Each structure stands twice: as structure tokens, then as C-alpha cells.
Amino acid sequence: MTSVYTLTSEDFSADCRTILDRIYHHIAGQPTDGHASLLGGQMGYALFEAYYHRHFGIKDDGRIWERVSSSLNAIQEGKLIHSFAGGIAGVAWGFLHLFNEGLLQDDEIDPQSIVEDLDEGLFESAMLLLADGNFDYLHGALGVCLYFLERTPSPKITSYIDQIVEQLSLVAVRFPSGSITWEFDDFGRRGSSSPSLYNLGLSHGTASIVAILTLLYEKGHAPARCKELIAGALRWMWNVRNKSAQSVFPSVVQANAPDQESRLAWCYGDLGIANTFLLAGQKLQNEFWVEIAEQTIIRAAARRGRDVAMKDAALCHGTLGAAYLFGKFAKAFPQHLLEPTETYWLSKTFDYVQPTESSDVFLSYNGERYESNLSLLDGEASIGMALLTYLGAARAWERFLLLS
């Protein structure tokens, strides 16, 4: 598909606005009482609409309130599980984020008091999941930490976080070299007799654990333990890097397995992992980790073949996710390769825009076919959030992706 959009400086903003307006109207047209989740439903739509409204000066927030209310009602009615991606932790995070960032305001509402009764249950759920080895921040234990970071600090919240970090330490796999990681339960598919499997990715693996520990460390939670686990985990990730593959890091590691190519994405592969090394290096003032991030991203900039495994534009694993991350790295590292690489992936993103007569602005590839997808993780809302940021909107939303 050939794009009708351009990347010249004078046209780029106008083209982004055109695409954003289509995404906004597509999402705004969705019912306000559907699935209540952060990454695939009402709370995600509310987040995108709120950022869009702020950036373009739209004052009417009635529909956003309807989405937020239906999401909170779903919690109250017991319709949601604990998880961050599709459940209570994510909905509560989104609700607090909207208020903490000033995207929603109501002097008669105390958002912190509205969610405080969720604290104990989410904490207990996280501890049980960690004991079973399910650390996955999207679908398992650790997404609760992002929720707690949006809560007003208190001794009770501090105690919950400290206990979660300690439990994470107890279930860690420690090697004589001092490296540390965690076994991946493969979404519950691995049995007790299955060989060890380790996931490096930012969506479900060790990189996500390091990123969350870094954010906790930054806020002063369990600093000694967080620092130990961060250092050990990054040492492990560097030790298991590929020896001769195009990608620096594999997606998963099994005993005696050969090098494994990984995709070029936020969720799996070098982009998300490099961001974790950079985040930890900056927050813990470790230049070696920052250098690893830089080496990794420079090598990633040269990858444009089929091995990158991009078939749509989504933030999670598509072209705009690559462009957005290369843009972040271009600001951190003065490398001449990075801005042109960002531009390359932006141009590929525009190639995926659907014709104006289609209600869908972008389609997502599900492994077999292209389909409509509006989600905040891998659908149109995710693309909209990134495009808003390109136009100068705040980027606080990217915390849900563990990017800052």
C-alpha cells in the first residue's frame, strides 16, 4: 500500500491531525458500557479521549465520565479479575492516572478514597500469584505495583510494595555468577516437569520486572533489595545475549538452546529491552547499562528485513511502536542513525492507514488475518496516543508501557 501522507516538516503535523481525528471519531463512536479494561476497553478509550481533549482544548468530558463510571461499576459488580491488562488493577490505574495528571477534575470526588478498598485484595492477589511464579505485569502479579505507584504514598502502601518485592526476591532464580532471573510460566502452560524457560521481553519477561523495580527504586521503595535484583537481572540478560544473531537479545532462553532471533518491538526484542537498560542506567546512575542500551539500539537501527516481524502499525509490536522508541532513543543518544530510522518507521506507519471511506483507520494483524482493533495496547488507541505525543502532548501515559 502506498501512503498519501508525507513526512515533510510542514505536512507532518497536518497529516497526524487528519489521522488522529479519524481515530478519535472512531473511538468516540463506541458504546460507553462495553468491556471495562485499560488495554482493551472502556478505560483505555477514556484515556485516549482525555489526552485528545486536553491537547485540542475540548471541554466536554461527559463521554469520558461515562466510560470511567461504567468501568468502576464493573469492579463493584464483581465482573473483573485482578489483572492490569484486562482487570481491576488496570482500571484503577487508569482512573487514578486521569486525576493525577489533571485530565479529569471534580472537586467533590476524592479518587484515592474511591479505590482504597481495592488495595488489600490486589496486594493479596499479587502475593499469591508470585508464589505460583506468575509475575507477568500485564496478566499476573506485578501490574499491581503500577497501581500502587499512582496511589497517595502511605505506610500501608509502602508495606505492600516492600512485601511484594521481597516475595519477588524469594521466587527468583539465582546463579553463582550473581545473575538473577525468574522462570516464565508461559501463561500457565508449563508443568512442574517442564524444562526451565526464561522470558526476556518487556511485556511478559525479565525486562518488565527490571523496569518495575526501577520505578519502585526511584520512589524510594525497598531500595537495597530493588537495586540487588535490578543489577542481578541485567547481568543475567547481558550474559544470555545472542552471540551471532542479528538481534542482540533473544525473546526466550532455554537450556543449551542456540541463538534466537527476536522481533523488533516494544513487547519482545531489542527495543523494549534497550529501554529497560536505559531506564535502569539513568535512574541508578550506571553508565555501563546506558552503554548497553546504546549499543543495542544502534544495532537495531540497521534491521529492516522480514526478521523484524512487523505486519501492522500498533504500538505494541508494529511500525509506530518502533518509530516511537527510536524517537525516544534519538533524544538520549546523539547517533546520526536514529532519527532517520524513526522517520523510516513513521513512513511505514502511514502505509497502513486505511482508505477514508473505511471506519477503521488502522487494522491489526492477528497472525492469520487483519481485523478491527481499537485497543490501547495494540490497536487504534495505541496509535492515537503516540501520534498525540508527536504533536506535543504529554507522554505521562507511557508509564503503563514501563517506558518511563
C-alpha positions as CSV (number, residue, x, y, z in Angstrom):
1,M,0.0,0.0,0.0
2,T,1.3,3.4,-0.9
3,S,0.6,6.2,1.6
4,V,-1.0,9.5,0.6
5,Y,0.7,11.1,3.6
6,T,4.1,12.8,3.7
7,L,6.8,13.3,6.3
8,T,7.9,16.8,5.4
9,S,8.0,19.0,8.4
10,E,5.3,21.3,7.2
11,D,2.9,18.5,6.3
12,F,3.6,16.0,9.1
13,S,1.6,17.8,11.8
14,A,-1.4,18.2,9.4
15,D,-1.3,14.6,8.4
16,C,-1.1,13.5,12.1
17,R,-4.1,15.6,12.9
18,T,-6.0,14.1,10.0
19,I,-5.3,10.6,11.1
20,L,-5.9,11.4,14.8
21,D,-9.3,13.0,14.0
22,R,-10.3,9.8,12.3
23,I,-9.1,7.6,15.2
24,Y,-10.9,9.9,17.7
25,H,-14.2,9.8,15.9
26,H,-14.0,6.0,15.5
27,I,-13.3,5.5,19.3
28,A,-15.8,8.2,20.3
29,G,-18.5,6.4,18.4
30,Q,-18.1,3.3,20.5
31,P,-20.7,2.5,23.3
32,T,-19.7,3.6,26.7
33,D,-20.8,0.4,28.5
34,G,-18.8,-2.3,26.8
35,H,-15.8,-4.2,28.2
36,A,-14.2,-2.4,31.1
37,S,-10.5,-2.7,30.8
38,L,-7.5,-0.5,30.5
39,L,-5.8,-2.1,27.5
40,G,-8.8,-3.4,25.5
41,G,-11.9,-1.5,26.6
42,Q,-13.6,1.5,28.2
43,M,-10.8,2.8,30.4
44,G,-8.3,2.7,27.6
45,Y,-10.8,4.7,25.4
46,A,-11.3,7.2,28.2
47,L,-7.5,7.7,28.5
48,F,-7.1,8.3,24.8
49,E,-10.1,10.7,24.6
50,A,-8.9,12.6,27.7
51,Y,-5.5,13.2,26.2
52,Y,-7.0,14.2,22.9
53,H,-9.4,16.6,24.6
54,R,-6.6,18.2,26.6
55,H,-4.4,18.6,23.6
56,F,-7.1,20.1,21.3
57,G,-8.9,22.1,24.0
58,I,-12.1,20.2,24.0
59,K,-14.1,20.9,27.3
60,D,-16.9,18.4,27.1
61,D,-15.8,15.4,29.1
62,G,-19.2,13.8,29.5
63,R,-18.5,10.7,27.5
64,I,-15.2,10.2,29.3
65,W,-17.0,10.2,32.6
66,E,-19.5,7.6,31.3
67,R,-16.6,5.3,30.3
68,V,-14.9,5.8,33.7
69,S,-18.2,5.2,35.6
70,S,-19.0,2.0,33.7
71,S,-15.5,0.7,34.3
72,L,-15.7,1.4,38.1
73,N,-19.2,-0.2,38.2
74,A,-17.8,-3.3,36.6
75,I,-15.3,-3.6,39.5
76,Q,-18.1,-3.0,42.1
77,E,-20.3,-5.7,40.4
78,G,-17.5,-8.3,40.5
79,K,-17.2,-8.5,36.7
80,L,-13.4,-8.1,36.6
81,I,-10.4,-10.2,37.7
82,H,-7.3,-8.7,39.4
83,S,-5.1,-8.1,36.3
84,F,-3.6,-4.9,34.9
85,A,-4.3,-5.5,31.2
86,G,-7.9,-6.6,31.5
87,G,-9.0,-6.2,35.1
88,I,-9.2,-4.3,38.3
89,A,-5.5,-3.1,38.6
90,G,-5.6,-1.6,35.2
91,V,-9.0,0.1,35.5
92,A,-8.0,1.6,38.9
93,W,-4.6,2.7,37.5
94,G,-6.4,4.4,34.6
95,F,-8.8,6.1,37.0
96,L,-6.1,7.5,39.2
97,H,-3.9,8.5,36.3
98,L,-6.7,10.6,34.8
99,F,-6.9,12.6,38.1
100,N,-3.2,12.6,38.9
101,E,-2.5,14.1,35.5
102,G,-5.3,16.6,35.8
103,L,-7.1,15.1,32.8
104,L,-10.3,14.7,34.9
105,Q,-11.3,17.1,37.7
106,D,-14.1,17.1,40.2
107,D,-13.8,18.9,43.5
108,E,-16.5,16.7,45.0
109,I,-14.6,13.5,44.3
110,D,-11.6,12.1,46.1
111,P,-10.3,9.4,43.6
112,Q,-7.9,8.0,46.2
113,S,-10.7,7.2,48.6
114,I,-12.8,5.7,45.9
115,V,-10.1,3.0,45.2
116,E,-8.6,2.5,48.6
117,D,-10.8,-0.6,49.4
118,L,-9.1,-2.3,46.4
119,D,-5.6,-2.1,48.0
120,E,-5.7,-5.2,50.2
121,G,-7.3,-7.5,47.7
122,L,-4.9,-6.5,44.9
123,F,-2.0,-7.0,47.3
124,E,-3.1,-10.4,48.4
125,S,-3.7,-11.5,44.8
126,A,-0.2,-10.3,43.8
127,M,1.4,-12.3,46.6
128,L,-0.5,-15.5,45.7
129,L,0.4,-15.1,42.0
130,L,4.1,-14.5,42.8
131,A,4.1,-17.6,45.0
132,D,2.9,-19.5,41.9
133,G,5.6,-17.9,39.7
134,N,3.2,-15.7,37.8
135,F,5.0,-12.3,37.8
136,D,3.6,-11.1,34.4
137,Y,2.8,-7.5,34.9
138,L,0.0,-7.5,32.3
139,H,-1.8,-10.6,33.4
140,G,-0.2,-11.7,36.7
141,A,1.2,-10.2,39.8
142,L,3.3,-7.1,39.1
143,G,0.8,-4.8,37.4
144,V,-0.4,-4.1,40.9
145,C,2.8,-2.2,41.5
146,L,1.9,0.3,38.8
147,Y,-1.4,0.9,40.6
148,F,0.3,1.4,43.9
149,L,2.6,3.9,42.3
150,E,-0.5,6.0,41.4
151,R,-1.8,5.8,45.0
152,T,-1.0,8.5,47.5
153,P,2.1,7.3,49.5
154,S,1.3,5.9,52.9
155,P,2.8,3.4,55.4
156,K,0.3,0.7,54.3
157,I,1.2,1.2,50.5
158,T,4.9,1.1,51.4
159,S,4.4,-2.1,53.3
160,Y,2.5,-3.8,50.5
161,I,5.2,-2.8,48.0
162,D,8.0,-4.0,50.3
163,Q,6.4,-7.4,50.7
164,I,5.8,-7.8,47.0
165,V,9.5,-7.0,46.3
166,E,10.6,-9.5,49.0
167,Q,8.3,-12.2,47.6
168,L,9.7,-11.5,44.1
169,S,13.2,-12.0,45.6
170,L,12.2,-15.3,47.2
171,V,11.0,-16.8,43.9
172,A,14.0,-15.6,41.9
173,V,16.4,-17.9,40.2
174,R,19.9,-17.1,41.4
175,F,23.1,-18.2,39.7
176,P,26.6,-18.5,41.2
177,S,27.8,-15.6,39.0
178,G,25.4,-13.3,40.8
179,S,23.0,-13.1,37.9
180,I,19.3,-13.3,38.7
181,T,16.1,-14.1,36.7
182,W,12.7,-15.6,37.0
183,E,11.2,-18.7,35.4
184,F,8.5,-17.9,32.9
185,D,5.3,-19.9,33.4
186,D,4.3,-19.5,29.8
187,F,0.8,-18.3,30.7
188,G,0.2,-21.3,32.9
189,R,1.1,-23.8,30.1
190,R,4.3,-25.2,31.8
191,G,4.0,-28.1,34.1
192,S,6.2,-29.0,37.1
193,S,8.3,-31.3,35.0
194,S,8.8,-28.9,32.1
195,P,12.4,-27.7,31.4
196,S,13.3,-24.2,32.6
197,L,12.1,-21.4,30.3
198,Y,13.1,-17.7,30.7
199,N,11.4,-14.8,29.0
200,L,13.4,-11.6,28.4
201,G,10.7,-9.4,27.0
202,L,9.2,-6.1,28.3
203,S,5.6,-7.3,28.0
204,H,5.9,-10.6,29.9
205,G,9.5,-11.2,31.0
206,T,12.6,-10.2,33.0
207,A,12.8,-6.8,31.3
208,S,9.4,-5.9,32.7
209,I,10.5,-6.9,36.2
210,V,13.6,-4.8,36.0
211,A,11.6,-1.8,34.7
212,I,9.0,-2.1,37.6
213,L,11.8,-2.5,40.2
214,T,13.5,0.6,38.7
215,L,10.3,2.6,39.1
216,L,9.9,1.4,42.7
217,Y,13.5,2.2,43.4
218,E,13.0,5.7,42.0
219,K,10.2,6.3,44.5
220,G,12.3,5.0,47.5
221,H,10.6,1.6,47.9
222,A,12.9,-1.2,49.2
223,P,15.9,0.4,47.6
224,A,18.6,-2.1,48.7
225,R,16.5,-5.1,47.5
226,C,15.4,-3.4,44.3
227,K,19.0,-2.5,43.5
228,E,20.2,-6.0,44.1
229,L,17.5,-7.6,41.9
230,I,17.9,-5.0,39.1
231,A,21.7,-5.5,39.0
232,G,21.4,-9.2,39.0
233,A,18.7,-9.4,36.4
234,L,20.5,-7.0,34.0
235,R,23.7,-9.1,34.5
236,W,21.7,-12.2,33.5
237,M,20.2,-10.6,30.5
238,W,23.6,-9.4,29.2
239,N,25.1,-12.9,29.9
240,V,22.4,-14.6,27.7
241,R,22.6,-12.2,24.8
242,N,22.9,-13.7,21.3
243,K,26.4,-14.4,20.1
244,S,26.0,-14.1,16.4
245,A,22.3,-13.3,15.6
246,Q,21.1,-10.0,14.1
247,S,19.2,-9.2,17.3
248,V,21.2,-8.6,20.4
249,F,18.8,-10.4,22.7
250,P,16.6,-13.4,22.3
251,S,12.9,-13.5,23.2
252,V,13.2,-16.5,25.4
253,V,16.0,-18.7,26.7
254,Q,16.1,-22.4,27.3
255,A,18.9,-24.6,28.4
256,N,21.5,-25.2,25.7
257,A,19.4,-23.5,23.0
258,P,21.1,-21.8,20.1
259,D,20.9,-18.1,19.4
260,Q,17.4,-16.9,18.7
261,E,16.3,-14.0,16.6
262,S,13.8,-11.7,18.2
263,R,11.3,-9.3,16.7
264,L,11.9,-5.5,16.7
265,A,9.2,-4.3,19.1
266,W,8.2,-3.0,22.5
267,C,6.8,-6.3,23.7
268,Y,9.7,-8.6,22.6
269,G,13.1,-8.0,21.4
270,D,15.8,-5.3,21.4
271,L,13.7,-2.1,21.6
272,G,11.9,-2.9,24.8
273,I,14.9,-4.4,26.4
274,A,17.2,-1.5,25.4
275,N,14.6,0.9,27.0
276,T,14.9,-1.1,30.3
277,F,18.7,-0.9,30.3
278,L,18.4,2.8,29.6
279,L,15.8,3.4,32.3
280,A,17.7,1.5,34.9
281,G,21.0,3.1,33.9
282,Q,19.6,6.6,34.2
283,K,17.7,6.0,37.5
284,L,20.6,4.1,39.2
285,Q,23.3,6.1,37.5
286,N,25.0,3.1,35.9
287,E,26.9,4.1,32.7
288,F,27.5,0.5,31.7
289,W,23.8,-0.2,31.4
290,V,23.3,3.0,29.4
291,E,26.1,1.9,27.1
292,I,24.4,-1.5,26.6
293,A,21.2,0.3,25.7
294,E,23.1,2.5,23.1
295,Q,24.9,-0.5,21.6
296,T,21.7,-2.4,21.3
297,I,19.7,0.4,19.7
298,I,22.4,1.2,17.2
299,R,22.4,-2.4,16.0
300,A,18.6,-2.4,16.0
301,A,18.5,0.6,13.7
302,A,20.0,-1.5,10.9
303,R,17.3,-4.1,11.0
304,R,14.6,-3.5,8.3
305,G,14.1,-7.0,6.8
306,R,11.5,-9.7,7.4
307,D,13.1,-10.7,10.7
308,V,11.6,-7.6,12.4
309,A,8.2,-9.3,12.1
310,M,6.1,-6.2,11.7
311,K,2.7,-6.5,9.9
312,D,0.8,-3.6,11.3
313,A,1.2,-0.2,12.9
314,A,0.4,-0.8,16.6
315,L,2.4,0.5,19.5
316,C,3.0,-3.0,21.0
317,H,4.7,-4.7,18.0
318,G,4.2,-2.5,15.0
319,T,5.8,0.2,13.0
320,L,4.7,3.1,15.1
321,G,5.9,1.4,18.2
322,A,9.3,1.1,16.6
323,A,9.2,4.8,15.4
324,Y,8.2,6.0,18.9
325,L,11.0,4.1,20.6
326,F,13.6,5.1,18.1
327,G,12.5,8.7,18.7
328,K,13.0,8.3,22.4
329,F,16.4,6.8,21.9
330,A,17.4,9.6,19.4
331,K,16.9,12.1,22.3
332,A,19.0,10.0,24.6
333,F,21.9,9.2,22.2
334,P,23.4,11.6,19.7
335,Q,23.6,9.0,17.0
336,H,23.0,10.0,13.4
337,L,21.3,6.7,12.6
338,L,18.4,7.0,15.0
339,E,16.4,9.9,13.6
340,P,16.4,8.6,10.1
341,T,15.3,5.2,11.5
342,E,12.5,6.8,13.3
343,T,11.4,8.5,10.1
344,Y,11.6,5.2,8.2
345,W,9.2,3.5,10.6
346,L,6.9,6.5,10.6
347,S,6.7,6.3,6.9
348,K,5.8,2.6,7.1
349,T,3.1,3.5,9.7
350,F,1.4,5.9,7.2
351,D,1.4,3.0,4.7
352,Y,-1.0,1.1,6.9
353,V,-3.7,3.9,7.1
354,Q,-7.0,2.6,5.7
355,P,-8.9,4.5,3.0
356,T,-11.1,7.4,4.3
357,E,-14.3,5.5,3.3
358,S,-13.4,2.9,5.9
359,S,-14.5,3.4,9.5
360,D,-11.3,1.6,10.5
361,V,-8.3,3.9,10.4
362,F,-5.8,1.0,11.0
363,L,-6.2,-2.8,11.1
364,S,-4.3,-5.2,13.3
365,Y,-2.8,-8.4,12.2
366,N,-3.8,-11.3,14.4
367,G,-1.5,-13.9,13.0
368,E,-3.9,-15.1,10.3
369,R,-5.8,-12.0,9.1
370,Y,-6.3,-8.3,9.5
371,E,-9.1,-7.1,11.8
372,S,-10.5,-4.1,13.5
373,N,-8.8,-3.3,16.8
374,L,-9.3,-0.2,18.9
375,S,-7.2,-1.2,22.0
376,L,-4.7,0.9,23.9
377,L,-2.0,-1.7,23.6
378,D,-2.1,-2.9,20.0
379,G,-4.9,-1.1,18.3
380,E,-6.0,2.4,17.2
381,A,-6.0,3.9,20.6
382,S,-2.3,3.0,21.0
383,I,-1.5,4.6,17.7
384,G,-3.5,7.7,18.6
385,M,-1.6,8.1,21.9
386,A,1.7,8.0,20.1
387,L,0.6,10.5,17.4
388,L,-0.7,12.9,20.1
389,T,2.8,12.8,21.6
390,Y,4.4,13.6,18.2
391,L,2.2,16.7,18.2
392,G,3.5,17.8,21.6
393,A,1.0,16.2,24.0
394,A,2.3,15.0,27.4
395,R,3.8,11.5,27.5
396,A,2.9,10.5,31.0
397,W,0.6,7.8,29.6
398,E,3.7,5.8,28.6
399,R,4.1,4.7,32.2
400,F,1.7,1.9,31.5
401,L,4.2,0.5,29.0
402,L,7.0,0.7,31.5
403,L,8.8,3.2,29.3
404,S,9.4,5.9,31.9
